[in-house]
Amino acid sequence: MAKAPVLTPRADDFPRWYQDLITKAELADNGPVRGTMVIRPYGYGLWERMQQEMDARIKATGTRNAYFPLLIPESYLTREAEHVEGFAPELAVVTHAGGKELEEPVVIRPTSETIVNEYFAKWVQSYRDLPLLINQWANVVRWELRPRLFLRTTEFLWQEGHTAHATQEEARAFAARIQSEVYGAFLRDVLAMDFVSGRKTARERFAGAINTLTLESMMGDGKALQMVTSHELGQNFAKAFDTRFVSREGRQEHVWQTSWGSTTRMIGALVMTHGDDDGLRVPPRLAPVQAVVLAVKGDEEVSAAVRALGERLREAGVRVEVDDRTDVPFGRRAVDWELKGVPVRIEVGPRDLESGTAVLVRRIPGTKEPVAVTALPALLPGALEDDQALLLAQSRRRREERTVEVSTVDEAVEAAGTGWARIPWAALGPAGEARLGEQGVSVRCLVATDGSVPASDDEPGSVAIVGRAY
């Protein structure tokens, strides 16, 4: 009788597979309040690596980290009408505290444009104060009706950048720079995740922005996931909060602004992009543990050998964990590490010790072979880079193979059943976009004919990327 699979097969039930993997790889649990989550140490380790990689890229743009309060006066949100209208259904509002009703309700931070502008208005006086480039790592709360761990939760972790500039051109260029140099580079070079970079339609734009840039990735089931966004806010918030400066010419002018963010949703994207029926497959550049060295049996010589090998691999620059818990069955430990997607497993038993070899298991290509122990420190760094490149190639191939050219709304809806569609925006337009919405399909972004980001909503020749989305 065949053993039951550890995970529900993806082809049978993709959502159930996703939930199984989140649980069995020990990434997260549901929190006590509907829509909240407890991120377990292994899942949080992935987030810490994401933070480190992105934070370095953010700081390379000249942006500095700060922190703004979690509680925001309700009146702040009402100053920018489109913004409050867009977030109203998701707001969590505190009306009582300290045993009495508050004079003014406070909102638990859904995003920080309003409170940031309250302080930008104090800090910016002259063109010499610009550009003002601020980022914060924080949590936010948006009351979610259909929660799913990492993808949509009532509370989630993120970074949010907020900047003020002297001109619209500077703000536009900075939003594009963040999208390319921070987010695009991170997704491609660290997460090994293919994406399409484009412009959101007016229907999908961030509430209060004049333009939203997005990076959209295709998940393993063909659906789209909005990975990150970067917004041009124009002067909407500056005028609402009177954020002004004295220009070089001595005139009082409102600043031009951007905001941009990425969230713990990326952990869910990691699962759905690279995971397989055996568990996670973590890109080596991201992996908190790039290689685990396992003692197969409880032999003191074996245990000493795996510890020594772990140390040599650390000296070679590999992030290593030694697993010498021989009181736990070897098969169980091997399956656990496979579920967690550690890129490399090195198995050492008494026979391996005698022959001077170890069994090298590479999670990403799925290979298994004996290798001389002395060769591993030199071999592993190159193998990890090869596996990083393989994940990116597989992600790109999926998108290319499951994206089709169409010319009608009906064809776009049909294509969205298995992947994405590309349709001329001139043939679709807002009316066609509304028809797609009735079928649960959306325009993920607009791209120019050469693959770049269109300069305007109605740039001639723009193509709409269409699909179902998480």
N, C-alpha and C positions, 0 to 999 in steps of 0.2 A: 504494500500500500504506500503510495507516494506521500511524502511529508507535506503538510500544509505550508504554503509560502509564509515567510515572516511578514511580508507586506502584501496588501491587496494589489494584484497586478494593475499597472497603469492603464492597460488596454481595457480592463474590465470596468474600472470605476476610478477615474483620475482624481476626483475630489476625495474619495475615501483613501486612495493611495497617499495623497498629500497629508491628510490628517494622521494616518498611520505613521508616516515617516517623521512628522514633527514630534509625535509622542515617543516613538521607539528609538529615535536618534537622540532623545533627551534634549530637544531644543527649547520647548516651552510647554506649559500647561495652561488651561483656562483659569482665569482669576475668579475670585468669589463674586464679583459684580459682573453681570452680563456684559460681554464685549471687552473685558480687561484680560490681560495675560501675565503670567509669571514667566519670565525668560530665565531658563536654567543656565548653569555655568557654561556648558558647551555652546549653547546658542549665544550667550552673552560674549563668549570669547570671539565668535565670528563678528559680532557687532563692534567689539573693541578693535579688531584688526581693520574693519571698515573705517572706523573713526580715525585710526592712526594714519591710514593711507589718504583719506580725504582731507583730514586736518592739515597735513603737510602741503597738499596741493592748494588748499584755500589760503593758507598763510603765504604761499609763494606769490599770490596775486597782490599782496600788501594788506590783506584783510586781517583784522585782529579779533580775538574772541572776547566776548563780554557776557553779561547775564542780565536779563530783565525779569520782573516779577511774574509769577504764575497767575496772580489775581489782577484783573483789569477792570476798572470802573465801567459799568455798562454804557455810560454816556460816551465813552471814547469810541465805541463801535458804531454809534448812531451818527457820527460826524461824516462818515463816508457812506452814502446811501446804498450804493451798489454792493459795497463790501458787506454791510450788515445784512442786506437782503440775501446775499449768497450764503452766508453762514448761519442765519437765524435758525434753520431746522436742526442744526448740529450743536447748538450752544448748550452748555451746562452752566446754570446760573445759581449763585449762592445768594439766598435772601435772608437767612438767619445765621447768626454767629454770636458766640459769647452769651448765649441765653436770651438774645433779643433780636428783633427784626432790624436789619440794616437800613440806614437812611437812604442809601443808594445800593441796589443790588450790584454784585460784582460777578464778572464772567471768568470762568476758568479758561485760561489761554487756549484758543483754537488755532491761533497764529498771532504774530506780534507786530504787524504793521502799525496798528493804532498806538500802542504804548511806546514803540520805538520812535514814532514821529513826535509824540509828546516831548521826548527828550532830545531828539534831533533839533527841534525848534529852539531848545535852550542852548544847545551846544554849537550850532552853526550861526555865525554872525557875519562872516566875511568870506570872500572867495578863497582866502588863505586857509580856511577850515575845510576846504573841499579838495579832493573827494573824501568823504567820510565812509569808511568801509568796516562794517561790523558783522560778526557772526556769533551765534550762540548755539551750544549743544544743550538740548532741553527735552522736556516732555510736553505734549499737548493733549487736549481732550476734545474730541468731536463725537457727539452721541451717535453711534453707528447702529443702524437698524438691522443690518445683515452681517454680523461680525464673522470673521474667519482669521484664525491665528496668523499674525504677521501681515496679512494682506489688508485687512480692514478691522481695526480694533478701536474701541472707544478711547483708550489712551495708548499713545505710541511714542517712541523716542525718535528724535530727528536732529538735524542741524538746520538752522534758518539764517540766511544771510540777508542783510539790509544795508543798502548803500545810498548815498546822496551825492549828486554831481552838479556841476555848474551848467552843463548843456545836455540837451536831449541826445546829441551824438555820442557824448561820453558815456551816458547811461546805457544807450543801446549797445555800444561796443563792449561795455563791461558785462552786461547780461549774456552776450554771445561768448565772451571769453570764459565765463564761468561754465557755460554749457559745454564748451569744447575742451578747455585746458583742465578743468576740475572734473566735471561729471563724465564727459565722453572718454577722457583718458583713463579715469578710474574704472568705468565699466569695461572698456576694452582691455586694458593692461593688467588689471587686478582680478576683476570678476570673470574675465574671459567671456564676456557676454556681448553678442552682436546687438545692434540697435539701429533704428532709423531716427535721424535728427530732423525735426520739423517745427512747424508753426501751428499752434492750435487755432481752430476756427473761432469765430466770435461766440458761438454756442458753447464751446468747451473751455473758453478762456477763464483764467482766475478772476474771481470777483474783485473789481476795482482796478484791474490792469488794463493797459492799452494794447499789450501783446504778451503772449505766453509762448515760450520755447519749450519743447519737450523732447525727451529721448524715450522711444517706445521699443520694447523688446518682445519677441514672440516666445511664449512659454511652450512646454513640451506638448501641450494639447492643441496648439495652434492659436490660442487666444492671446490677446495683447495685454501687456501690463505697462502702465505709465511709470517709468522708473524714477525720473527726476523732472523738475520744471524750473525754469528761470523766467522771471516776469519783468517786463518794463512797466512801471507804475505810472509813467508820465509825471504829471504834477497833481494828480488827483488827491493823494494824501497830503502833499505839501500845502495845497490850498485849504484843505479841510482843517489842518493843524497850524496853518500859517508858518510853515517852515521856509524862511526866507534868508537871503544873504545879500550883502553889498557887493556888487560886481566890480571888476577892475575899472569899469567906466563910472563907478559911483552910483549905480542904480540899484534900487531894491528889487530883487527877483526871487521867484520861488525856485527851489531846487528841483532837479529831475532825479527820479529814484528807481531802484531795482529791488527785488526780493527774490530769493531762490532757496530751494530746500530738497533734502533727501531724507528718507526715513528707514525704520526697521523693516519696512515692506521689502527692502532689498534682500533680506534673509529668505522671505518667501519666494522671491524671484530666483534666488540661488537654487532653492529646492526644485522649483518647477522647470528651470532651464536645464540644469545639469544632472538632476536625480534620475535614477533608473530603478528597475524592479528590485535591486539589491540594497538600495539606500541612496544616501547623498554621494556626490562626487565633488569634492571641494577643490577649487583651483589652487595649485601649489603656492602661488604668490599671496593668496589670502589665508591659507590654512594656518590656524594657530599651532597645529601639530602637522608637520609635513611628512614625518616618518615615525612609525612606532616599531620598536624592536621587541619582539615577543619571545619569551622563553617557553618552549613547547612543554617541557616537563620539569618537575621539581628536583633538579640536580644542581648542586652548589656550583659545579664547574660551569654549567650552562648559565646560571644566573650571573656569575662573575663575568662570563664572556659577553652577555648581552649588555651589562652595565658598561663594560669597557668599550664595546662597539658604539653604544649610545654617545659616550664621551668623544670618541673619534669623529663621529658624524657632526656633533655640535661644533667641534673645532673646524670642521669643513664648512660651517655656516648653515647647517640644516637644523630646522626646529624639530627637536626629537623628544619623544616620550618613551621610556622603558617600561614594558609591562612584564614584570616577573611575578605576577600573582598566580603562581602555579597551584594554589588551593582552589582556583576557579578553573573549570574545564577549558582546555585550549579552544575547542570548537566554539564555545559560547563567546569567548573573548574575541576570536577572529571575526565572528558575525557582528559583534558590537562595533568593532572598529570599521568594518565594512559599511554598516549602517551609517556611521558618522562620516564616512567619506574621506578618511585620512588617505592622502594620495599614495603613500607607500607603506607596505607592511613587510617587515624583515623577520622571518621565522627561524629560530635557532633551536635545534634539539641535539641530543647526545650524538647521533650519527653525523649531523652537520658539523659538530665540533671536531669529530675525528677526521673528517675530510677537509676541514678548513673552509667550508662553504656555508652559505645561508640561503634560504628560499626567499627570493625577491618577488613580492606580489605588488603589481602596479594597478591601483584601483581604476584609473581612468581608461587605459586601453584594455584592461582586463587580462593582463598577461601574468604568467607565473613561471619562474625559472630559477635554477640554482646558480649562484654567483659566488665567486671567491670573496671571502670576508675582507681581505686586504684591498680588493678593488672597489669596494662600496663607497668610501669617502670621495674618490675621484669620479665615480660613476653617477652618483645620485644627483648632484646639482644639474647636470646636463639632462638627465632623465626627467627631472621635475619641470624643466623649461620646455622640453618636448611635449609633456603631458598638458602643460598650460596652453600651448599653441593648439593642441588637438581639441581641447574643449571649445576654444574660440572658433575653430574651423567647423566643428559640428554645429554650434549655435548658428553660425552664418549660413551653413548649408540648409538647415531646417527652414530658415526664413526664406531663402531664395527658392527652395523647392515647393514651398507651400504658399507662395504669393502669386496671384494670377492677374493678368490684365483684363479688365472688363469695361463695358461701355454703358451699362444700364443699372438702375437700382436693383432690379430683380437678380441680375447676374452677381452683383456685389453681395446681396444677402445670401445667395447660394454659396458663393466662395467663402463667406465668413463661417460656414459650417465646418470647414476643415482648416482654415488659415486666414490669410489676408487677401484683400483685393486692392488693386490700383485702378483708379478711375479719374479721368480728367475733371478737375474741379468745375470747369465751365459746363460740363455735362451734368454735374450733380447739383451744385449750388445749395443755398440754405434750404430750399424747398425739398430737394432730394435728401439732404441730411436729415430733415424732419421725418421723412418717410422711412429712412433707415432706422431712426430712433424708435419708431413704432414696432419694429421687428427685433429690438434689442441689439441693434448694430450701431456703431458710432464711427465717426471720422476721427481717427487717432491723431492725425496731423496732416498738414499740407507740406509738400516738398516741391522744389523747383525741378524743371526738366533735367538739369544737370546733377541732381541729387543734393543740391545745397538748400539752405533755408530761404523761402521767399521773403522778399523785403516788405511785402504788404499782403493784406488779405485777398486782394484781387489781382495779384501779379499774373500776367498772361502766361499760359502754359503750365500753371501749377497742377500738381497731381495730388488727389486725396488718397491717403492710406486708410483703408476701411477694414474693420474687424469687430468681433465680439471681444469684450474686455473684462478684466477683473476689477 
